[in-house]
Amino acid sequence: MVGAGQLARMTQQAAIALGIDLRVLAASPDESAARVVSSVRLGDHRDLGDLRDFAKGCDVLTFDHEHVPTEHIRALEAGGVAVRPGAGALVHAQDKAVMRERLTAIGAPCPAWRRVASAADVTEFAAEHGWPVVLKAVRGGYDGRGVWVCDGEEQAAEAVATGIPLLAEAFVPFERELAVLVARSPHGQGVSYPVVETVQRDGICVEVLAPAPGLDPEDAAVAQRIALGIADELGVTGLLAVEMFQTRAGLVVNELAMRPHNSGHWTIEGSRTSQFEQHLRAVLDLPLGSPAQTAPVVVMANLLGGDDPDVFSRYEHVMAHDPGIKVHFYGKEVRPGRKIGHVTALGDDLDTVRARARHAAVYLTEGIYT
């Protein structure tokens, strides 16, 4: 697995049970997964030589992020490395313009969009679709970074002045945000997890509710069909997370990720097969596992670093207050706003389960009761 962040760290837990030897490419021995994985190679994911050396002896090469240059992935594939997902699929999670072009071509529900190179281009787009206009970095944006919601020409000009290649999208007046996690193996087997609701704050996911409360079963089935169809059309191997907007007019695809995803962390305790085990099964072309939930309601709350770095001293309270809460820390230095872990609660009643997860998350990060 190229990358040694928390996704690789949690993949290691699944690999142990499956008897799979996981090797990670880390930029530093202090990275999250490098602290717990026995086979660590240090190197730069942007260096083709480092990638080739890392891939030697591996059955499959996969990723915990999308930042490996597309041309390097193509070179690895040309050299006989089994890369999953391959460059032809992964580019759709790396390049938002390529993604929009392909999704539009296959008929997936998308907002109006256009590549833009100047403030005048944005103004022209707004004349047709109205303000605000959402500008997105074509490559590299995540967790709210690389996204500008512009109410007028002045804000658009500021975004264009960064020099970052951009695309413009029509603002979508959504009711809530949903995510569908699916897995697809090389021989075409596919499964879908239940549709979840993701709660965002400042562009960062803070909470995931599984299944999405109050979602009409027919709408849920439509969302799953859209995600599985995208996985098939793009030739995805491994996990695909499809983030969507639910609107009065229907569903709109927002973003794609081809790896384990924050919207699927709840599956560690909340599903028969965690997303991390599923990703390993898929990229190794093993039979896929059941995505069924282990409880009627599962809530995951992200732990975001605050001003107090001493989060571990509050373990005892959380464990004593609610023995059913599951706490995951990523081995990261605490910094304000940084994802340092998550908590998961399971049960029968959404309000109760959600309150438990929120209490644990707020107390661990801030030391206060909710």
Buried (B, 14 or more C-beta within 10 A) or exposed (E): BBBBBBBBBBBBBBBEEEEBEBBBBBBEEEBBBBBBBEEBBBBEBEEBEBBBEBBEEBEBBBBBBBBBBBEBBBBBBEEEBBBBBBBBBBBBBBBBBBBBBBBBEEEBBBBBBBBBEEBEBBBBBBEEBEBBBBBBBBBBBBBEEBBBBBEEBEBBBEBBEEEBBBBBBBBBEBEBBBBBBBBBBBEEBBBBBBBBBBBBEEEBBBBBBBBBEEBEEEBBEBBBEBBBBBBBBBBBBBBBBBBBBBBEEEBBBBBBBBBBBBBBBBBBBBBEBBBBBBBBBBBBBBEBBEBEBEBEBBBBBBBBBBEEEEBEEBEEBBEEEBEEBBBBBBBBEBEEEBBBBBBBBBBEEBEEBBBBBBBBBBBBBBBEEE
